[in-house]
Amino acid sequence: MKILHSLFIFFGILLFSSSIMASPLVSVDWLNEKINSGESENNILLIDIRNGIGGGSYETYLEGHIPTSIHSDYGKDGWRVTVDNTVGLVPTEEQFQELARNLGVNYDTHVVIIPAGVSSSDFGSAARSYWTFKVFGHESVTVLNGGYKAWQEAYPDQIEKGNFVPRSAGNFVASFVPEIYINSDEVAKIVNNKGSVTLLDGRTEEQFYAEKKHGKARIAGRLPGSELLFQENAYNVAGNVLKSDSELKDIYADYLNGDVISYCNTGHWAANNWFVLSEVLGNKNVRLYDGSMVEWTEDPLRPVEISGRTNIDKLKKAIIG
């Protein structure tokens, strides 16, 4: 009996561990299997986050969505908050706990984030939502690769319409994880004494070289000493999915090891670089700067690099177009 009891405990721990060790990306075929098995009605929660970034909304959700999914607008429902003049910041523990519980998230719920599946910026909504769950201590979270569009194409006869039945309030308890987050004061210390930390800018070339800026940023420019890796480089634009692991390893070859700070304008695009490096490629020394250039440039005493392209850069741009 003692042996049977020990085996029961062992397999119970194993099952619980597997539930929280969720793969960062899942396919529509994986999700279809879970839905057909009934798991999506029990311990899996599908959250459709379609929002203005991908041309989506609650109204587009009502017109068609993945069976058993619920909707929460990434742009409107508190996934990111405004503090003073800074937009797009991570909510407080209390704010996110309330949001997650209202969606029905329990401590052991496997959350599947569903973007629209229409662009890399739209994927950023899912990557940032994923990071927000992680930064508040919820490990069992996954992104549907290809989003709703991929589901539409693969399973056009399995589309629901109309509203969803809200789940009972969950018991999730938010606990902030500082290891994957960094604020402006900490970034300032790195800028002043950079060492081996990489400041990875996920924006466009025009913004990196101070030719354009975000509407909420005080001035154009970049963090001093930063390097550019446009977040869309990780995205298969034609297929609206992330590129293969082998492609991503080549793209991010210089950043697979060592400390990296991922930033952009408001921590949205930066979430894509963070997601690929940390979750797909396994570098757990990557932190997301959610305030990014909008918050950084609020203080005129913080240094901003504004040097333009070199002649070689300009020649490359002229050749590539």
C-alpha positions as MATLAB code, in Angstrom:
seq = 'MKILHSLFIFFGILLFSSSIMASPLVSVDWLNEKINSGESENNILLIDIRNGIGGGSYETYLEGHIPTSIHSDYGKDGWRVTVDNTVGLVPTEEQFQELARNLGVNYDTHVVIIPAGVSSSDFGSAARSYWTFKVFGHESVTVLNGGYKAWQEAYPDQIEKGNFVPRSAGNFVASFVPEIYINSDEVAKIVNNKGSVTLLDGRTEEQFYAEKKHGKARIAGRLPGSELLFQENAYNVAGNVLKSDSELKDIYADYLNGDVISYCNTGHWAANNWFVLSEVLGNKNVRLYDGSMVEWTEDPLRPVEISGRTNIDKLKKAIIG';
ca = [
       0.000    0.000    0.000;
       2.857    2.352    0.789;
       4.273    1.742   -2.696;
       0.892    2.446   -4.317;
       0.517    5.589   -2.230;
       3.984    6.795   -3.255;
       3.230    6.121   -6.916;
      -0.013    8.050   -6.631;
       1.815   11.047   -5.172;
       4.556   10.791   -7.809;
       2.144   10.743  -10.743;
       0.068   13.491   -9.163;
       3.130   15.715   -8.956;
       4.086   14.751  -12.499;
       0.661   15.669  -13.858;
       0.635   18.969  -11.981;
       4.157   19.796  -13.170;
       3.241   19.062  -16.784;
       0.255   21.375  -16.487;
       2.418   24.324  -15.466;
       5.252   23.535  -17.887;
       3.301   24.810  -20.869;
       4.920   25.160  -24.265;
       5.252   28.855  -25.200;
       3.709   28.199  -28.630;
       1.005   25.764  -29.664;
      -0.517   24.990  -33.053;
      -4.151   25.077  -34.122;
      -4.053   21.270  -34.437;
      -2.962   20.963  -30.802;
      -5.759   23.313  -29.766;
      -8.338   21.473  -31.850;
      -7.426   18.229  -30.085;
      -7.838   19.883  -26.670;
     -11.211   21.350  -27.614;
     -12.520   18.056  -28.969;
     -11.359   16.214  -25.868;
     -13.277   18.636  -23.666;
     -10.173   19.933  -21.896;
     -10.862   23.514  -22.976;
     -14.001   23.451  -20.836;
     -12.102   22.399  -17.742;
      -8.535   23.429  -16.989;
      -7.684   25.251  -20.226;
      -8.837   28.829  -20.728;
      -8.744   30.291  -24.241;
      -8.466   34.093  -24.160;
      -9.112   35.857  -27.467;
      -7.342   39.218  -27.110;
      -8.215   40.714  -30.506;
      -7.960   44.484  -30.366;
      -7.382   47.604  -32.446;
      -3.760   46.707  -33.242;
      -4.896   43.786  -35.393;
      -8.107   45.428  -36.574;
     -10.068   43.420  -34.026;
     -12.530   44.127  -31.227;
     -15.272   42.554  -29.165;
     -17.520   43.038  -32.202;
     -15.231   40.967  -34.444;
     -15.152   38.331  -31.714;
     -18.958   38.179  -31.784;
     -18.843   37.647  -35.556;
     -16.687   34.550  -35.147;
     -14.283   32.963  -32.673;
     -12.680   29.688  -31.632;
     -15.126   27.449  -29.736;
     -15.057   27.838  -25.922;
     -12.863   30.971  -26.109;
     -13.674   34.115  -24.167;
     -12.737   37.667  -25.159;
     -10.625   40.299  -23.428;
      -9.490   43.343  -25.404;
      -5.725   43.750  -24.969;
      -5.993   47.479  -25.628;
      -8.937   48.288  -23.360;
      -9.284   45.815  -20.520;
      -6.297   46.640  -18.326;
      -3.500   44.482  -19.720;
      -1.484   47.719  -19.855;
      -2.066   50.909  -17.899;
      -1.208   54.599  -18.090;
       0.686   56.106  -15.170;
       1.073   59.893  -15.224;
       2.086   60.547  -18.849;
       3.468   57.097  -19.605;
       1.322   54.728  -21.620;
       1.522   50.951  -21.860;
       2.961   50.130  -18.447;
       2.482   46.859  -16.631;
      -0.458   46.980  -14.168;
      -0.008   46.526  -10.429;
      -0.294   43.115   -8.789;
      -3.760   44.003   -7.536;
      -4.929   45.270  -10.930;
      -3.744   42.217  -12.833;
      -4.990   39.787  -10.217;
      -8.464   41.302  -10.532;
      -8.318   41.129  -14.346;
      -7.157   37.499  -14.345;
      -9.651   36.366  -11.719;
     -12.517   38.051  -13.560;
     -11.522   36.054  -16.651;
     -11.709   32.854  -14.605;
      -8.002   32.160  -14.120;
      -7.147   29.776  -11.292;
      -3.684   28.992   -9.960;
      -3.510   25.870  -12.156;
      -5.320   27.137  -15.270;
      -3.533   26.637  -18.580;
      -4.086   29.946  -20.373;
      -3.965   30.039  -24.177;
      -3.583   33.540  -25.631;
      -5.208   33.996  -29.059;
      -4.161   36.988  -31.196;
      -5.794   37.891  -34.503;
      -2.918   36.348  -36.469;
      -2.522   39.190  -38.960;
       0.861   40.879  -38.290;
       3.943   40.949  -36.086;
       2.524   43.928  -34.168;
      -0.613   41.901  -33.534;
       1.558   39.010  -32.326;
       3.084   41.543  -29.944;
      -0.296   41.759  -28.212;
      -0.043   38.048  -27.441;
       3.648   38.175  -26.481;
       3.034   41.087  -24.112;
      -0.031   39.397  -22.572;
       2.034   36.226  -22.144;
       4.823   38.212  -20.473;
       2.284   39.883  -18.165;
       1.081   36.491  -16.933;
       4.703   35.428  -16.425;
       5.729   38.612  -14.626;
       2.916   38.000  -12.140;
       3.933   34.406  -11.506;
       1.549   32.404  -13.706;
       3.693   29.827  -15.486;
       1.069   27.891  -17.419;
       0.498   30.178  -20.380;
       0.786   29.629  -24.124;
       0.345   31.594  -27.370;
      -1.597   30.168  -30.300;
       0.818   30.396  -33.240;
      -1.041   31.946  -36.168;
      -3.884   33.126  -33.974;
      -7.523   33.211  -34.985;
      -6.688   33.559  -38.677;
      -4.818   30.242  -38.674;
      -7.777   28.594  -36.945;
     -10.167   30.040  -39.545;
      -8.066   28.612  -42.352;
      -7.581   25.193  -40.757;
     -11.045   24.681  -39.248;
     -13.545   26.923  -41.078;
     -16.421   24.682  -40.006;
     -15.534   25.081  -36.320;
     -16.350   28.721  -35.683;
     -18.674   29.955  -32.951;
     -20.557   33.260  -33.018;
     -22.076   35.437  -30.350;
     -21.208   36.099  -26.749;
     -19.428   33.767  -24.350;
     -20.582   32.491  -20.989;
     -18.327   34.101  -18.372;
     -16.399   31.688  -16.193;
     -16.677   31.676  -12.454;
     -14.210   33.994  -10.755;
     -10.782   32.393  -10.442;
      -8.459   32.105   -7.456;
      -5.223   33.216   -9.159;
      -2.883   35.122   -6.833;
      -0.491   37.557   -8.518;
       3.102   37.513   -7.303;
       5.504   39.850   -9.084;
       8.594   38.256  -10.694;
      11.304   40.946  -10.888;
      13.768   38.776  -12.830;
      12.033   39.429  -16.187;
      11.258   43.121  -15.604;
      13.351   46.273  -15.503;
      12.443   49.891  -14.735;
      13.923   53.195  -15.867;
      16.179   53.660  -12.848;
      17.746   50.237  -13.391;
      18.131   50.931  -17.112;
      19.876   54.199  -16.259;
      22.467   52.302  -14.216;
      23.148   50.045  -17.201;
      23.395   52.992  -19.594;
      25.881   54.677  -17.272;
      27.915   51.516  -16.767;
      26.886   49.191  -19.586;
      29.346   46.377  -19.178;
      28.276   43.278  -21.066;
      24.520   43.911  -20.990;
      22.915   44.265  -24.435;
      20.250   46.933  -24.900;
      18.175   45.466  -27.712;
      15.936   47.880  -29.621;
      12.975   46.200  -31.354;
      11.809   49.259  -33.306;
      12.125   50.267  -36.941;
      15.344   51.634  -38.442;
      13.758   55.086  -38.767;
      13.029   55.245  -35.056;
      16.378   53.741  -34.083;
      18.242   56.360  -36.134;
      16.104   59.217  -34.762;
      14.426   59.908  -38.109;
      10.996   59.245  -36.574;
       9.568   58.894  -33.090;
       6.544   57.540  -31.245;
       3.835   60.131  -30.748;
       4.124   59.929  -26.964;
       7.934   60.202  -26.862;
       9.383   63.613  -26.001;
      12.209   63.334  -28.538;
      13.486   60.889  -31.125;
      16.468   58.654  -30.480;
      17.557   55.462  -28.755;
      19.149   54.237  -25.558;
      22.901   54.966  -25.715;
      24.902   51.969  -26.852;
      21.891   49.965  -27.919;
      21.666   47.538  -30.836;
      18.863   47.213  -33.389;
      16.906   44.050  -34.062;
      13.529   44.936  -35.569;
      10.974   42.633  -33.983;
       9.386   41.736  -37.314;
      12.590   39.904  -38.294;
      11.317   37.037  -36.127;
       7.990   36.855  -37.929;
       6.944   34.974  -41.033;
       4.867   37.759  -42.569;
       3.426   35.584  -45.350;
       2.310   32.842  -42.979;
       1.542   35.080  -39.972;
       3.414   32.792  -37.585;
       6.776   32.980  -35.897;
       9.674   31.749  -37.995;
      11.087   28.286  -37.361;
      13.397   27.668  -34.398;
      16.376   27.221  -36.724;
      15.674   30.546  -38.426;
      15.245   32.276  -35.086;
      18.545   30.880  -33.809;
      20.298   32.431  -36.800;
      18.528   35.786  -36.409;
      19.226   36.000  -32.669;
      22.634   34.295  -32.764;
      24.383   37.213  -31.051;
      21.927   37.236  -28.146;
      21.438   33.586  -27.229;
      23.613   33.963  -24.141;
      24.283   36.829  -21.782;
      22.129   39.608  -20.327;
      19.697   41.391  -22.633;
      17.314   44.293  -22.030;
      14.527   44.300  -24.625;
      12.954   47.686  -25.313;
      11.047   49.652  -27.963;
       8.622   52.582  -27.575;
       6.136   51.257  -25.013;
       7.217   47.672  -24.375;
       4.910   46.168  -27.022;
       7.300   45.326  -29.866;
       9.934   44.589  -27.245;
       7.730   41.755  -26.009;
       8.304   39.926  -29.300;
      12.094   39.987  -28.917;
      11.749   39.012  -25.254;
       9.384   36.144  -26.116;
      11.642   34.715  -28.813;
      14.855   34.995  -26.823;
      13.537   33.947  -23.426;
      10.733   31.522  -24.161;
      11.492   30.031  -27.578;
      15.304   30.079  -27.547;
      15.792   29.679  -23.804;
      17.881   32.675  -22.744;
      16.498   33.344  -19.262;
      18.658   36.433  -18.788;
      16.346   38.678  -20.813;
      14.318   41.447  -19.183;
      11.563   43.580  -20.677;
      11.629   47.359  -20.236;
       7.926   48.173  -20.377;
       8.372   51.954  -20.129;
      10.849   51.973  -23.027;
      11.538   55.193  -24.980;
       8.268   56.905  -24.056;
       9.078   56.731  -20.358;
      12.839   57.145  -20.837;
      12.510   60.426  -22.740;
      10.139   61.975  -20.184;
      13.155   62.982  -18.119;
      15.310   65.440  -20.108;
      18.323   64.501  -17.959;
      18.348   60.954  -19.301;
      20.754   60.582  -22.239;
      19.406   59.782  -25.697;
      21.539   58.790  -28.663;
      20.468   60.478  -31.893;
      23.327   59.867  -34.329;
      22.125   58.938  -37.798;
      23.047   56.253  -40.262;
      26.621   55.843  -41.427;
      27.392   56.093  -45.131;
      27.578   52.293  -45.218;
      24.114   52.089  -43.653;
      22.749   54.522  -46.225;
      24.337   52.555  -49.074;
      22.812   49.302  -47.766;
      19.410   50.951  -47.516;
      19.674   52.299  -51.068;
      20.595   48.852  -52.398;
      17.985   46.931  -50.424;
      15.308   49.580  -50.823;
];
